[in-house]
Amino acid sequence: MLELQGIPVSPGVAIGPALVLDDEGYRIPRCLIPAADISVEWGRLLSAFGKVAKQLEVNRKQTAERLGEEAGRIFSAQQQMLSDPGLLAELEGRVHQQQQSAAYAVSRVLHRYAEALGKLNSPFLAERAEDVLDIEKQLLHRLGAVTSDPLSNLDEPVILLARNLTPSETANLDRHYVRGFCTEIGGPGGHTAIVAKGLELPAVVGIGQFLDRIGQGSQVIVDGDRGCMIVDPDQATIDRYEERAQIRQKLTLRLAELRDLPAETVDGQRVTLSANIEFPHEVDACLQRGADGIGLYRTEFLYLSSDEEPSEEDHYQAYTEVVGAMQGRPVVIRTLDLGADKMGHTSLHEPENNPFLGLRSIRLSLKNQDLFRTQIRAVLRAAVHGDVRMMFPLISTLQELRTARMLVNIVIDDLREEGADFRSDIPIGMMVEVPAAVIMIDRFAEEVDFFSIGTNDLVQYTLAVDRSNESVAELYQSSDPAVLRLIKQTVDVSNKTNTPVGICGEMSSNPARVLLLLGLGVRSVSVPPLAIPRIKKVIRSVTIADCEEIACRVMQLESAREVDLYLLDRLGDLVPELVVQ
């Protein structure tokens, strides 16, 4: 029995025979073509481009429908690369002037692009290199340079083992046969990891070299909870993991029974349990899991999924679709949060050396006020159809907040003059995502109707760690004591001033950390739809006194590791069925 440790990127357990893919890094031999065949070869290449473009659009639509628009944008980025005029021009030169075969030209050019991106020492650009290699692989398949596709003829369940899986390959895995996968390379922030998690496919990446140690058909266990792969397990280990899988399946069915029950603690404290979405079709998943409302409606998809700037009517239609489907439940619409790693097709500003510290989020909106006012108009108009609230992201200063609110008032005056149907009295809040906002939280409380703590960015800016950088991933800890003190300060002031406060970051979807949040005084959390059943189970299993005791102890600890170990231990005491055995 061989046990190898990697990085867990998608939870769950899977057992089955290994299917080893050893096709990473195609070696296309140099091949020159006769002058008479140039036009035919160029036609083959253009045909391959067209077929790949169509497949990318299929991937984008299917992935967006299944996993949300954020995952779908992975393929939007690839579409953008494929349509780059510079790429096609260089390939044309290699085929027409140098008389290279289409396959050889594709392999040389795209490998060079990927290598150049990989040398820039940026995790974000490393993901772009992954996309380039994905495009290369698809083009070579269409050109017939690579014909083997072991995934197309599966007739039994397997565990997929590979050096790497591209986002396209992951998105198109047949869930009837592929139970899970492990790769030698990859990290928690890569596109492949995002897609795997959305598919609920157990996955472990970044294991290191192992393919040469495992034969086809070897029995393999993927433990996506602990981040390990077990090869040729003994019967006792198999029995233990099969029992875990059965327990998980039964738990999923039991949690589904909580859908129509309130998120209420044992001692009667009601907690608002809402959902985070970024695409209108996700509302169904929220309602199926019993969400109290939409605590975070990300609106960037309107910009990132289109080549053109969305119109006011585009905004309005998207918002009213969600508001109508929620049938009176609250919907918090966050204004545009573009910039940094989310620019898509937009050209709202030039590239920056430090994009996470640059023109992003509310700063971008205030810099492009026509764009901002268009969105505000649509939000106010959509508000007549239900309980709509508007929230500004990444507010750092009082002046930013006041300028944003001033623009809202200007839009209200414009709509009133036009005789438009709209609401002017919707609640307006802000996200607390930077330490500066926490330091001034008492002053902000005088000027907003509610707060929402965005822990993802709050961790990043508090600990000065790029949340997309695998090299410093161990420093990115939402349970770091410094982060917890900022959360406590925000909640304390909010409760003292009767300003509603909630949490909408990844931290709130972690069952153990929810114990702490409840103990700190949080009474509203917003999580991905898939997390709602587990978080509701936690809330309905504890008392506020339990959680306050936990919070008191946690605030005395000095490291994220101490905090996480303690919280996991207490979760085992209070909600043992949610602890991985």
C-alpha positions in Angstrom: 0.0 0.0 0.0 1.3 3.4 -1.0 0.0 6.7 0.4 0.9 10.0 -1.3 0.0 13.5 -0.1 -1.1 16.3 -2.3 -3.4 19.3 -2.2 -7.1 18.7 -1.6 -9.1 20.8 -4.1 -12.5 19.1 -4.2 -13.9 17.1 -1.2 -15.2 13.6 -1.2 -14.0 10.0 -1.4 -13.7 7.8 -4.5 -12.5 4.3 -5.0 -11.7 2.5 -8.3 -9.2 1.2 -10.8 -6.6 3.7 -12.1 -6.7 5.0 -15.6 -3.2 6.5 -16.1 -3.0 9.3 -18.7 0.6 9.9 -19.9 0.0 12.4 -22.7 1.3 15.6 -21.2 3.6 17.5 -23.5 3.1 16.5 -27.1 6.3 16.0 -29.2 5.3 16.9 -32.7 8.2 16.2 -35.1 9.4 18.9 -37.4 7.6 18.5 -40.7 7.9 20.6 -43.9 5.2 20.5 -46.6 5.5 21.0 -50.4 4.7 24.4 -51.7 1.7 22.9 -53.6 0.1 21.8 -50.3 0.4 25.1 -48.5 -3.2 26.3 -49.2 -4.6 22.9 -48.2 -2.6 22.8 -45.0 -3.7 26.3 -44.1 -7.3 25.3 -44.7 -6.9 22.4 -42.3 -5.6 24.8 -39.7 -8.4 27.2 -40.1 -10.9 24.4 -39.9 -9.3 23.2 -36.7 -9.6 26.7 -35.3 -13.2 26.8 -36.2 -14.0 23.5 -34.6 -12.1 24.4 -31.4 -13.9 27.7 -31.2 -17.3 26.0 -31.4 -16.3 23.5 -28.7 -15.1 26.2 -26.4 -18.5 27.9 -26.7 -20.2 24.6 -25.9 -17.8 24.2 -22.9 -18.5 27.8 -21.7 -22.3 27.4 -21.9 -22.4 24.0 -20.3 -20.0 24.9 -17.6 -21.8 28.2 -16.8 -25.1 26.3 -16.6 -23.8 23.6 -14.3 -21.2 25.5 -12.2 -22.0 29.2 -12.5 -20.6 31.9 -14.7 -17.3 32.2 -12.8 -16.4 28.7 -14.0 -17.7 29.5 -17.5 -15.4 32.4 -17.7 -12.4 30.0 -17.9 -13.5 29.2 -21.4 -14.3 32.8 -22.2 -10.6 33.5 -21.6 -9.6 30.7 -23.9 -11.9 32.0 -26.6 -10.2 35.3 -26.3 -6.8 33.7 -26.8 -7.9 31.7 -29.7 -9.2 34.8 -31.5 -6.0 36.7 -31.0 -5.0 38.1 -34.5 -1.4 37.9 -33.5 -1.6 34.2 -32.9 -3.2 33.5 -36.3 -0.7 35.8 -38.1 2.3 34.0 -36.6 0.9 30.6 -37.6 0.1 31.8 -41.1 3.7 32.9 -41.4 5.0 29.5 -40.3 2.8 27.7 -42.7 3.0 30.0 -45.8 6.6 31.3 -45.5 8.4 28.5 -43.6 6.2 25.7 -45.0 5.8 24.1 -41.6 2.9 21.6 -41.1 -0.1 22.9 -39.2 0.5 20.6 -36.3 4.2 21.5 -36.0 3.4 25.2 -36.2 0.7 25.0 -33.5 3.0 23.0 -31.2 6.0 25.4 -31.6 4.0 28.6 -31.2 1.7 27.7 -28.4 4.5 26.0 -26.4 6.6 29.1 -26.7 3.6 31.3 -25.5 3.1 29.0 -22.5 6.8 28.9 -21.6 6.9 32.7 -21.7 3.9 33.1 -19.4 5.3 30.4 -17.0 8.6 32.4 -16.6 6.8 35.5 -15.4 6.6 34.2 -11.8 2.9 35.0 -11.5 0.3 32.5 -10.4 -2.3 34.4 -12.4 -0.2 34.2 -15.6 0.6 30.6 -14.8 -3.1 29.8 -15.1 -3.0 31.6 -18.5 -0.2 29.2 -19.5 -2.4 26.3 -18.6 -5.1 27.7 -20.9 -2.6 28.0 -23.8 -1.6 24.4 -23.4 -5.3 23.4 -23.3 -5.8 25.2 -26.6 -2.8 23.5 -28.1 -4.0 20.1 -27.1 -7.4 20.7 -28.6 -6.0 22.0 -31.9 -3.7 19.1 -32.2 -6.6 16.7 -31.7 -8.5 18.4 -34.4 -5.5 18.3 -36.8 -5.2 14.5 -36.2 -1.7 14.9 -34.7 -3.0 13.2 -31.5 -5.6 10.5 -31.9 -5.6 8.6 -28.7 -8.4 9.6 -26.3 -8.9 7.0 -23.6 -11.6 9.0 -22.0 -14.0 8.6 -25.0 -14.4 4.8 -24.6 -14.9 4.3 -20.9 -17.2 1.4 -19.9 -16.4 1.1 -16.2 -15.8 3.5 -13.3 -12.2 4.7 -13.0 -10.0 7.0 -11.0 -8.2 9.3 -13.4 -4.4 9.8 -12.9 -2.5 12.4 -15.0 0.4 14.8 -14.9 -2.2 17.5 -15.4 -5.7 17.9 -16.6 -6.8 21.0 -18.6 -10.0 22.8 -17.7 -11.6 21.6 -20.9 -10.8 18.0 -20.1 -12.1 18.4 -16.5 -15.3 20.0 -17.6 -16.0 17.2 -20.1 -15.3 14.3 -17.8 -18.1 11.8 -17.8 -19.3 11.6 -14.2 -20.9 8.2 -14.8 -17.4 6.7 -15.2 -14.9 9.1 -13.7 -15.2 8.9 -10.0 -12.3 11.2 -9.1 -8.8 12.3 -10.2 -5.3 13.0 -9.0 -2.6 15.0 -10.8 1.1 15.5 -10.3 1.0 19.3 -10.7 -1.6 22.0 -10.0 -2.8 24.1 -7.1 -5.9 25.2 -5.2 -6.5 28.3 -7.3 -6.1 26.7 -10.7 -9.0 26.5 -13.2 -9.0 22.7 -13.1 -9.5 22.9 -9.3 -12.4 25.3 -9.7 -14.2 23.1 -12.2 -13.6 19.9 -10.2 -15.1 21.5 -7.1 -18.1 22.7 -9.1 -18.7 19.2 -10.4 -18.4 17.8 -6.9 -15.7 15.4 -8.2 -13.2 14.3 -5.5 -9.8 15.6 -6.5 -6.2 15.9 -5.3 -3.6 17.8 -7.2 0.1 18.8 -6.7 1.1 15.3 -5.6 4.4 15.4 -7.4 5.8 12.7 -9.7 3.9 9.4 -9.3 2.7 8.2 -12.7 5.8 6.0 -13.2 5.0 4.2 -10.0 1.4 3.2 -10.8 0.2 0.6 -13.3 -3.0 0.7 -15.3 -5.9 -0.8 -13.3 -4.2 -0.5 -9.9 -6.8 0.0 -7.1 -6.7 3.7 -6.0 -8.5 5.7 -3.3 -8.9 9.5 -3.8 -9.4 11.3 -0.5 -10.4 14.8 -1.4 -11.0 15.7 2.2 -7.5 15.1 3.5 -5.7 15.6 0.2 -4.2 12.1 -0.2 -4.1 9.3 -2.7 -3.8 5.6 -1.7 -2.5 3.1 -4.2 -3.2 -0.7 -3.8 -4.9 -0.2 -0.4 -5.3 -3.3 1.9 -8.8 -4.6 2.5 -9.1 -2.9 5.9 -8.4 0.5 4.3 -10.9 -0.1 1.5 -13.6 -1.1 4.0 -12.9 2.0 6.1 -13.2 4.3 3.1 -16.3 2.6 1.7 -17.9 3.1 5.1 -17.0 6.8 4.9 -18.5 7.1 1.4 -21.8 5.5 2.6 -21.9 7.8 5.7 -21.4 10.8 3.4 -24.2 9.7 1.1 -26.6 9.1 4.0 -25.7 12.5 5.5 -26.4 14.3 2.2 -29.9 12.8 2.2 -30.5 13.7 5.8 -29.3 17.3 5.2 -31.7 17.7 2.3 -34.6 17.1 4.8 -33.6 20.4 6.5 -34.6 22.5 3.5 -37.8 23.9 4.8 -36.7 24.2 8.4 -35.4 27.6 9.7 -31.7 28.2 10.4 -32.3 28.5 14.1 -30.1 27.5 17.1 -31.2 25.0 19.7 -31.9 28.0 22.1 -34.1 29.7 19.5 -31.7 32.3 17.9 -32.7 32.8 14.3 -29.8 33.2 11.8 -30.3 34.5 8.3 -28.8 31.9 5.9 -28.5 33.3 2.4 -26.8 32.3 -0.8 -24.0 33.8 -3.0 -24.8 33.8 -6.7 -23.4 35.4 -9.9 -25.8 34.2 -12.5 -29.7 34.3 -12.6 -30.1 30.5 -13.2 -28.4 29.8 -9.9 -31.5 30.9 -8.0 -33.1 27.5 -8.5 -30.2 25.8 -6.6 -30.7 28.4 -3.8 -34.4 27.7 -3.4 -33.9 24.0 -3.6 -31.6 24.2 -0.6 -33.8 26.5 1.4 -31.9 29.8 1.2 -33.5 32.8 3.1 -32.4 35.1 0.3 -29.5 36.2 -1.9 -26.8 37.7 0.4 -24.4 38.4 -2.5 -25.4 38.8 -6.1 -22.2 39.3 -8.0 -22.9 41.4 -11.2 -19.6 41.1 -13.0 -20.8 38.3 -15.3 -22.7 40.9 -17.4 -19.3 42.3 -18.4 -17.2 39.2 -18.3 -19.4 37.1 -20.6 -19.8 39.7 -23.3 -17.6 41.5 -25.8 -19.7 44.7 -25.3 -20.5 46.8 -22.3 -24.0 45.8 -21.1 -26.8 48.2 -21.4 -29.1 49.4 -18.7 -31.7 47.1 -20.0 -29.3 44.1 -19.8 -28.7 44.9 -16.2 -32.4 45.4 -15.5 -33.4 42.1 -17.1 -30.8 40.1 -15.2 -31.7 41.7 -11.8 -35.5 41.4 -12.3 -35.1 37.7 -13.2 -33.4 37.0 -9.9 -35.7 39.3 -7.8 -38.8 37.8 -9.3 -37.6 34.2 -8.8 -36.8 34.9 -5.1 -40.5 35.8 -4.5 -40.1 38.5 -1.9 -37.0 37.2 -0.3 -34.2 39.8 0.1 -31.7 40.2 -2.8 -28.4 42.1 -2.1 -27.0 43.3 -5.4 -23.3 44.1 -5.2 -22.2 46.8 -7.6 -19.4 46.1 -10.1 -16.3 44.3 -8.7 -14.1 44.3 -11.8 -10.3 44.7 -11.8 -7.3 42.8 -10.5 -8.0 39.2 -11.7 -11.4 39.9 -13.2 -11.2 42.0 -16.3 -12.5 39.7 -19.0 -13.2 41.5 -22.3 -13.3 44.9 -20.7 -10.8 47.7 -21.5 -11.7 50.0 -18.7 -8.1 50.6 -17.7 -4.5 49.8 -18.6 -2.6 46.9 -17.1 -1.1 47.6 -13.6 1.9 46.4 -11.7 -0.1 45.7 -8.6 -3.7 45.1 -9.8 -5.0 44.0 -6.4 -3.9 47.4 -5.0 -5.0 49.4 -8.1 -8.0 50.5 -10.0 -10.5 47.8 -9.1 -14.0 47.4 -7.6 -15.6 50.6 -6.3 -12.6 52.6 -7.5 -13.2 51.5 -11.0 -16.8 52.4 -10.8 -16.1 55.8 -9.5 -13.5 56.4 -12.2 -16.1 55.4 -14.8 -19.2 57.1 -13.6 -21.3 56.7 -16.7 -20.9 52.9 -16.3 -21.7 53.1 -12.6 -24.8 55.2 -13.1 -26.1 52.8 -15.7 -25.9 50.0 -13.1 -27.4 52.1 -10.3 -30.4 53.0 -12.6 -31.0 49.3 -13.3 -30.9 48.4 -9.6 -33.3 51.1 -8.5 -35.7 50.1 -11.3 -35.5 46.4 -10.4 -36.2 47.2 -6.8 -39.9 47.8 -7.5 -40.2 44.0 -8.1 -39.1 42.9 -4.6 -36.8 43.3 -1.6 -33.7 44.7 -3.2 -30.7 46.1 -1.4 -27.5 47.6 -3.0 -24.0 47.1 -1.7 -20.7 48.8 -2.6 -17.6 46.6 -2.7 -14.1 47.4 -1.4 -14.9 50.7 0.3 -11.7 52.0 2.0 -12.6 55.6 2.8 -15.6 57.7 3.9 -15.1 59.8 0.8 -15.5 56.8 -1.5 -18.8 55.9 0.2 -20.1 59.4 0.1 -19.2 59.8 -3.6 -21.0 56.6 -4.4 -24.1 57.6 -2.4 -24.0 61.0 -4.1 -24.2 59.3 -7.5 -27.2 57.3 -6.2 -29.0 60.5 -5.3 -28.2 62.0 -8.7 -29.6 58.9 -10.4 -32.7 59.1 -8.2 -33.3 62.7 -9.4 -32.8 61.7 -13.0 -35.3 58.8 -12.8 -37.8 61.0 -11.0 -37.6 63.6 -13.7 -38.1 60.9 -16.4 -41.2 59.6 -14.6 -39.6 56.1 -14.4 -40.9 53.4 -12.2 -38.3 52.9 -9.4 -37.7 52.7 -5.7 -35.6 55.4 -4.0 -35.6 54.0 -0.5 -33.7 50.8 -0.9 -31.2 49.9 1.8 -27.6 50.7 0.9 -24.7 48.9 2.5 -21.0 48.3 2.0 -18.6 45.4 2.1 -15.9 45.4 4.8 -12.9 44.0 3.0 -9.9 46.2 4.0 -8.4 47.0 7.5 -9.0 50.7 6.8 -12.8 50.1 6.8 -12.6 48.2 10.1 -10.6 51.0 11.7 -13.3 53.5 10.7 -16.2 51.2 11.2 -18.0 53.4 13.8 -18.0 56.3 11.3 -19.2 54.1 8.4 -22.0 52.8 10.6 -23.5 56.3 10.7 -23.8 56.3 6.9 -24.9 52.8 5.8 -27.8 50.6 6.4 -25.9 47.4 6.7 -22.4 45.8 6.5 -21.2 42.6 4.8 -17.8 41.3 5.7 -16.0 39.9 2.7 -13.4 37.6 4.3 -11.6 36.6 1.1 -10.2 40.1 0.5 -10.1 41.0 4.2 -7.6 38.1 4.7 -5.6 39.2 1.7 -5.2 42.8 2.7 -4.7 42.1 6.4 -2.0 39.6 5.9 -0.5 41.2 2.8 -0.8 37.9 0.9 -1.9 37.4 -2.7 -4.8 34.9 -2.4 -4.1 33.6 -5.9 -0.4 33.0 -5.3 0.4 29.3 -4.5 3.9 30.2 -3.3 2.4 31.9 -0.2 -0.7 29.9 0.1 0.1 28.8 3.7 -0.1 32.4 4.8 -3.6 32.9 3.5 -5.6 31.8 6.5 -9.0 33.3 7.4 -8.6 31.9 10.9 -5.5 34.0 11.6 -5.9 35.8 14.9 -5.3 39.2 13.3 -8.2 38.6 10.9 -10.4 37.3 13.7 -9.8 40.5 15.7 -10.9 42.6 12.8 -14.0 40.6 12.3 -14.8 40.9 16.0 -14.3 44.6 16.0 -16.6 45.0 13.0 -19.4 42.8 14.6 -19.1 44.5 18.0 -19.5 48.0 16.6 -22.3 46.9 14.3 -24.2 45.3 17.1 -23.6 48.3 19.3 -25.0 50.7 16.7 -27.8 48.4 15.6 -26.3 48.1 12.1 -27.1 44.7 10.5 -23.9 42.8 9.7 -23.3 39.6 7.8 -20.4 37.6 6.3 -20.3 36.4 2.7 -16.8 35.1 2.2 -15.5 31.6 2.1 -15.0 31.5 5.8 -18.8 31.4 6.4 -19.1 28.2 4.4 -16.8 26.3 6.7 -18.8 24.4 9.3 -16.2 24.7 12.1 -15.6 28.4 11.6 -19.4 29.1 11.6 -19.3 28.1 15.3 -16.8 30.9 15.9 -18.8 33.4 13.8 -22.0 32.7 15.8 -20.0 33.1 19.0 -18.7 36.5 17.8 -22.2 37.8 17.3 -22.8 37.2 13.6 -26.4 36.4 12.9 -26.3 36.5 9.1 -24.2 34.4 6.7 -24.2 34.0 3.0 -22.6 31.0 1.4 -22.5 29.1 -2.0 -25.7 27.2 -2.5 -24.0 23.8 -2.1 -22.9 24.8 1.4 -26.4 25.7 2.7 -27.4 22.3 4.1 -24.2 21.8 6.1 -24.2 25.3 7.5 -27.9 25.0 8.5 -27.1 21.7 10.2 -24.4 23.4 12.3 -26.8 26.3 13.3 -29.6 23.9 14.3 -27.2 21.8 16.4 -25.7 24.4 18.8 -26.7 27.0 21.3 -25.4 30.5 21.3 -23.9 29.9 24.7 -21.8 27.0 23.2 -20.6 29.3 20.5 -19.8 32.2 22.8 -17.7 29.9 24.9 -15.8 28.8 21.7 -15.3 32.4 20.6 -13.9 33.3 24.0 -11.3 30.5 23.9 -10.4 31.2 20.2 -9.7 34.9 20.8 -6.9 33.8 23.3 -5.1 31.6 20.7 -2.1 32.9 18.8 -2.0 31.0 15.4 -4.4 29.9 12.7 -3.3 26.3 13.2 -4.3 26.5 16.9 -7.6 28.0 16.0 -8.4 25.5 13.3 -7.5 22.5 15.4 -9.6 23.8 18.3 -12.6 24.5 16.1 -12.4 21.1 14.4 -12.3 19.5 17.8 -15.4 21.4 19.0 -17.3 20.7 15.8 -16.6 17.0 16.5 -18.2 17.5 20.0 -21.2 19.4 18.8 -21.9 18.2 15.2 -19.9 14.9 15.0 -21.6 13.8 11.7 -20.0 16.7 9.9 -16.4 15.8 10.9 -14.5 13.6 8.4 -13.5 10.4 10.2 
